[in-house]
Amino acid sequence: MFFENILVILIIRSVSKSLYTLLLIGRYLIGEKKQNTTRDQDIEIWIVAKVINEQKAILGLVEHLAWITGKFPNISALIVGTHREENVDTEHTVVIADKICPSMKGASRIHFTITSEDHNAASQLNEGIKSCIKYSQAQWLLFSDVDTRFSESGLQEILNHVSNDAEVIQQSSLFTRNFSSISFLEKGHALLQTRWTIGHERLRTALYSLTKIILTHVVGHGLCISRRLYDRVGGFPDETFVEDIHLGFKLCCQGIDIKSTDSFELSDNPVTVTDGLKQEYSWSFAALYYPIFAIHEFQANPAKSIMFGMQGVLLSVNWLLSSFIISYIIYTSTQGIMEGIIYLILYMFEFILVSMFLVIRGEINLAQFGLSILAVPLAILRRSFPAVVALSNIVIGNEIGRIKTEHD
């Protein structure tokens, strides 16, 4: 009976995620592309992109930033490199970018800095942002990774939110920018991550915005935050290597509203299975840090740090056990347990809806839709493995957290 009750809860959860995905499809069909134009010259946004050992990918980032600064006169960009680059036999990423810019149309408002005292991504960003003062007071900060690609409508929506006095705006990512060039197995991973973005990240942010008691998070790429709030909370917390998740936890503890955009940015999915496992390892390692976040925020917000810390632990447990639970549900379904069969059908329907959304948006075609759906079960069944390795490393004190994923 206990297992059947768990299955009923999972069924309700799956239905809610499918309904939310249908809502997003509907919103896209009736209006994402119809953003009201807000080009208020008094609003100044700086896109901040941190880079380390990105010699292969830096050209694409500079081209994208040049397109943005050419299109939006009130958006500038800052590429933040670090002294921690390890490739001594090649030019520094920022040096390469600086050489590219003079010959590129629209790149006059792209600036560069190399930090000298940082020890992780958080301190790299915090130190780099201080250099913005040399150029501007930068009222708003919009963070980007080297593979992040914003759309014109997405940037316009962010500007609209800024004009309406939002303090934190999160534009979530679809992991489909390189979908046609990744392996069969990683196509399943891309769908798994995109379904997670829609059915977990976006849904939880919406619930947090309504209740302020449901834990959500922010992601370093696609995060827009007012400089005033950024300074007030002390920038990105640098006590841990997961600067964005930790910042999101702090914002939740302080009850600060987080707006989601209807639009999405596009990001790369890892090309190979090895890189996919590295990415999942880093992300699951970050999820295991929620108790640490709670400890850091306890003095300022004891009740909320405990409440959100417990929710974070449940999310971590879900990540650790999800593949094993799905495997067991598959087994019980072969034994004729109807609730298990219903859940598996609904769970796969979530991925079908996400794939339909991507087809409607033009991110993938119908042939890719059929192929990637076949790879989803394999991505699901491997998902817990990196999390178990991450937990094992934490237990034995071998805290290898962020593992760099290569970008081409």
Secondary structure, 3 states (H helix, E strand, C coil): CHHHHHHHHHHHHHHHHHHHHHHHHHHHHHHCCCCCCCCCCCCCEEEEEECCCCCCCHHHHHHHHHHHHHHCCCEEEEEEEECCCCCCCCCCHHHHHHHHHHHCCCCCCEEEEEECCCCCHHHHHHHHHHHHHHCCCCCEEEEECCCCECCHHHHHHHHHHHHCCCCEEECCEECCCCHHHCCHHHHHHHHHHHHHHHHHHHHHHHHHHHHCCCCCCCCCCCEEEEHHHHHHCCCCCCCCCCHHHHHHHHHHHCCCCCEECCCCEECCCCCCHHHHHHHHHHHHHHHCCHHHHHHHHCCCCHHHHHHHHHHHHHHHHHHHHHHHHHHHHHHHHHCCCHHHHHHHHHHHHHHHHHHHHHHHHCCCCHHHHHHHHHHHHHHHHHCHHHHHHHHHHHHCCCCCCCCCCCCC
